[in-house]
Amino acid sequence: MTSHSATVEFRTLLQKERDQLLSQLAELGFGQDGGLSYDTNFADSSQVNAERGEAEALAAPLREALSEVDEALERVDEGTYGSCLRCSSPIGSDRLEAMPATRYCIACASRT
């Protein structure tokens, strides 16, 4: 578990990371609803399909990271942020600073 002031700082880091991920998804053409927006009047449907596939491939890791950040923010709200989900040990502050959305302490992460 982290101190209150540290938790506030990590919430800020997580929110910034969340905003950046949402911005990157928006740049790829994903709107607030998560769907791609393309011009339906575009003449070359094969081009649209190719671009859509590329955008989906680029978006997959961004969506996964966004999910991890959202889960970390939920743990902040629940008061469990900073504790390993596997062994319940505190996650080191250096690890949390490097990877604010991490779920596991370094020992448990190295086992996976």
Secondary structure as GFF3:
##gff-version 3
##sequence-region A 1 112
A	DSSP	alpha_helix	4	27	.	.	.	ID=ss1
A	DSSP	alpha_helix	45	78	.	.	.	ID=ss2
A	DSSP	alpha_helix	93	98	.	.	.	ID=ss3
A	DSSP	alpha_helix	106	111	.	.	.	ID=ss4
###
